[in-house]
Amino acid sequence: MAESTDLFDIIHTTRAMRRLKPDPVPDELIHKILEAGICAANGGNRQTWRFMVIKDRTIKERVQHFYKRAFDEVVGPRYRSSAPPPGSSAERYARQHDAVEYLTEHFHEAPVWIVACLNEGTSTPTRSSGASIYPAVQNMLLAARALGLGATLTTRHLQYEAEVEAALGLPPGVHSYAILPIGYPMGRFGPVGRGSLAEIVYEDRWGKPYAAAK
Ligand SMILES: Cc1cc2nc3c(=O)[nH]c(=O)nc-3n(C[C@H](O)[C@H](O)[C@H](O)COP(=O)(O)O)c2cc1C
């Protein structure tokens, strides 16, 4: 089923949906996604987040230029030379590579983007800065999934951060942390592929398997 209200079903099927139809997404749904975003935890509840809804084709094309350049220079070669991650397989990883390349070529065709930003003023972003924006990003991904919309958390544009932030017209002190291309998915939602808890959870001591892990 495209839409879902079961939280665990939503969590287990919120995958990167990179193949999107160009059909417009009603603002009512984008509004719901944004409302879910701003329910997220954030440091001191300071809510220094800002979100841009981008529909303007020219802006998206300018950003896609750098998104593709980063694929050609870094991401494509890395995919070709690296092994499948835990919970994946060579075949599944090859499919992921194809989907990543597809999104790269069609990034600007997603009908709407949400760009998640932090207004950091004169303070230097630290390791914990992202902790005040990525919970909102995850809430928005889950909300999109619940509404039957596909989305992907993307950060590759940060390899050309200055150029992309200029294209987005961000003022000084505001930085982008993610671009979420959103649209109706071409394919179906399915379960995410991950390693098992037994491999990654320890109990009491580093390296001691968590007894309850299956
Ligand atoms: C920090 C971060 C940055 C990401 N950047 C991109 C990106 O630029 N482009 C992209 O296609 N996917 C991007 N992804 C999505 C991951 O590739 C994806 O979550 C991962 O392959 C697992 O796939 P799944 O979510 O479909 O299970 C990013 C994910 C994270 C957490």
Ligand as a Chemical Component Dictionary entry (heavy atoms), coordinates in Angstrom:
data_LIG
# 
_chem_comp.id                   LIG 
_chem_comp.type                 NON-POLYMER 
_chem_comp.pdbx_formal_charge   0 
_chem_comp.three_letter_code    LIG 
# 
loop_
_chem_comp_atom.comp_id 
_chem_comp_atom.atom_id 
_chem_comp_atom.alt_atom_id 
_chem_comp_atom.type_symbol 
_chem_comp_atom.charge 
_chem_comp_atom.model_Cartn_x 
_chem_comp_atom.model_Cartn_y 
_chem_comp_atom.model_Cartn_z 
_chem_comp_atom.pdbx_ordinal 
LIG C1  C1  C 0 24.183 11.967 5.304  1  
LIG C2  C2  C 0 23.491 11.352 4.109  2  
LIG C3  C3  C 0 23.715 11.880 2.853  3  
LIG C4  C4  C 0 23.116 11.322 1.736  4  
LIG N1  N1  N 0 23.320 11.895 0.514  5  
LIG C5  C5  C 0 22.747 11.346 -0.571 6  
LIG C6  C6  C 0 22.902 11.968 -1.841 7  
LIG O1  O1  O 0 23.499 13.031 -1.992 8  
LIG N2  N2  N 0 22.332 11.360 -2.903 9  
LIG C7  C7  C 0 21.615 10.198 -2.802 10 
LIG O2  O2  O 0 21.128 9.706  -3.817 11 
LIG N3  N3  N 0 21.429 9.604  -1.596 12 
LIG C8  C8  C 0 21.969 10.146 -0.487 13 
LIG N4  N4  N 0 21.750 9.592  0.753  14 
LIG C9  C9  C 0 20.883 8.411  0.866  15 
LIG C10 C10 C 0 21.684 7.161  1.187  16 
LIG O3  O3  O 0 22.471 6.817  0.075  17 
LIG C11 C11 C 0 20.696 6.046  1.554  18 
LIG O4  O4  O 0 20.050 6.375  2.747  19 
LIG C12 C12 C 0 21.409 4.724  1.734  20 
LIG O5  O5  O 0 21.956 4.290  0.544  21 
LIG C13 C13 C 0 20.447 3.657  2.247  22 
LIG O6  O6  O 0 19.440 3.461  1.300  23 
LIG P1  P1  P 0 17.929 3.320  1.750  24 
LIG O7  O7  O 0 17.646 4.503  2.616  25 
LIG O8  O8  O 0 17.148 3.301  0.464  26 
LIG O9  O9  O 0 17.811 2.049  2.498  27 
LIG C14 C14 C 0 22.290 10.175 1.886  28 
LIG C15 C15 C 0 22.031 9.674  3.153  29 
LIG C16 C16 C 0 22.602 10.271 4.257  30 
LIG C17 C17 C 0 22.267 9.742  5.639  31 
# 
loop_
_chem_comp_bond.comp_id 
_chem_comp_bond.atom_id_1 
_chem_comp_bond.atom_id_2 
_chem_comp_bond.value_order 
_chem_comp_bond.pdbx_ordinal 
LIG C1  C2  SING 1  
LIG C2  C3  SING 2  
LIG C2  C16 DOUB 3  
LIG C3  C4  DOUB 4  
LIG C4  N1  SING 5  
LIG C4  C14 SING 6  
LIG N1  C5  DOUB 7  
LIG C5  C6  SING 8  
LIG C5  C8  SING 9  
LIG C6  O1  DOUB 10 
LIG C6  N2  SING 11 
LIG N2  C7  SING 12 
LIG C7  O2  DOUB 13 
LIG C7  N3  SING 14 
LIG N3  C8  DOUB 15 
LIG C8  N4  SING 16 
LIG N4  C9  SING 17 
LIG N4  C14 SING 18 
LIG C9  C10 SING 19 
LIG C10 O3  SING 20 
LIG C10 C11 SING 21 
LIG C11 O4  SING 22 
LIG C11 C12 SING 23 
LIG C12 O5  SING 24 
LIG C12 C13 SING 25 
LIG C13 O6  SING 26 
LIG O6  P1  SING 27 
LIG P1  O7  DOUB 28 
LIG P1  O8  SING 29 
LIG P1  O9  SING 30 
LIG C14 C15 DOUB 31 
LIG C15 C16 SING 32 
LIG C16 C17 SING 33 
# 
